[in-house]
Amino acid sequence: MASKGNGRGLEIAREKMRQAGVDEVAIDTFAHYYRLLEHGETGMIAEDTIEPLDMEALADVDVPDDVATRAIGKTAVIKLNGGLGTSMGMDRAKSLLCVRRGLSFLDIIARQVLHLRKQYDATLPLLFMNSFRTSSDTMAALARYEDLPVDGLPLEFLQNKEPKLLAADLMPAAYPKAPDLEWCPPGHGDIYTALRGTGLLARLQDAGYRYVFVSNSDNLGAVPDARVAGWFAQSGAPFAIEAVRRTPSDRKGGHFARRKSDGRIVLRESAQTPDADREALTDLDRHRFCSTNNLWFDIEAMTDTLNARGGILGLPLIRNVKHLDPADRSTPEVIQVETAMGAAIEVFEGARTIEVGRDRFVPVKTTDDLLVLRSDVYDLGKDFVLDQAGDDVPYVSLDGDFYKLVGDFDKRFPDGAPSLRDADSFTVEGDWTFGRGVRVVGDVALASSAAQRVEGGTVLDEQEKHG
């Protein structure tokens, strides 16, 4: 892709970021990617440059209890919490969604950490990387947990923002009627820039912490587990990511691989896969592992590497093309310059991956996922850790016309989720409302062209029901 920039776009973008009070390191990082765009960089990773990656499993690793306890005592926890859940019709932090017993994602995360502090007699600080849009809601929701903040450390820090660039000429986009839409987040790879720019990385190191565990706030399986911390400490690796076996539902997502040229582990996202390699991307036998976005890094190694690179880690570019107003396809095409935090794995010599159980990867991206989480597929123990009841999580597919948005979804399950513990799959087409205590057993498909109600106490089993 030939460059269309003329140099002026970068000057204007830099000034715009300065005016908005964006940190200087973040501006330099943005400039690094802007120049890559100008030179026609696409961030693509072709199949013939990589080979499949195999790895050890946590289940097979020996981690002595004292090693695990020592490691969790030196760990700080960061949750990525910048998402608004816009794809589910939300306009506030997605982590405020109710999950169980009146508890939100934030409630459960806070309680998981408070429980672990007692269990291991560890400080285990918890920090949230918020966006400008999620900060106030999140901090208000966490105020009830008076014991959560750790002396000398904040509960939150903010991710940076950057201008959207017009695809036609790489000039910063202007949209006077909704100036907010001129800006976008730089992807979660911004975490390293933000940690350095806010001085938090140095503060954590000065306070005696050695490791950081980072995960998404919408993944309640991502508990800061002492055994994984112990494995990471024992490995001596500077950086590591927890991986899971890919399933058909992960087919379109990214995966791990090894780069042929230098042997480094890479994380290839779907947006970095050329069209000609789509088949290889979806081949679950070839590329068997995907990222949970649960990652661990050594604070010293991260600090040294950032210092050596002038604060710019140099993660691979993700060139994300969207419309200036995502809800209005008549607005011009823009490029959002993004990076993925997991891609830092290729920056560190000796980085590692480890296969973990699917119970550590329970992300909620859609209301299909939310229904599973609210059902009895998982038990929520006294430690607030999700405990999967059966061997497999059922496949759920709800009709997007009626269930995609949280408000519509809630209306159709007014008395809570049905029991899915004995379900293999649950497919709903059309407008169905469910009473209290409905049970789904085996493979169930419901379809109707008119609105229907499933009465409370109904057992739906191995059937296709048409209203």
Beta strands, then each sheet from edge to edge (+ up, - down):
strand 1: 50-51
strand 2: 75-81
strand 3: 98-100
strand 4: 103-104
strand 5: 126-130
strand 6: 156-158
strand 7: 162-163
strand 8: 165-166
strand 9: 183-184
strand 10: 211-216
strand 11: 239-245
strand 12: 255-259
strand 13: 265-268
strand 14: 289-298
strand 15: 318-323
strand 16: 333-338
strand 17: 352-355
strand 18: 378-380
strand 19: 386-388
strand 20: 395-398
strand 21: 419-429
strand 22: 432-434
strand 23: 439-447
strand 24: 452-454
strand 25: 459-466
sheet 1: 1+ 12- 13+
sheet 2: 6+ 5+ 2+ 10+ 14- 11+ 17+
sheet 3: 3+ 4-
sheet 4: 7+ 9-
sheet 5: 8+ 16- 15+
sheet 6: 18+ 19-
sheet 7: 20+ 21+ 23+ 25+
sheet 8: 22+ 24+
end
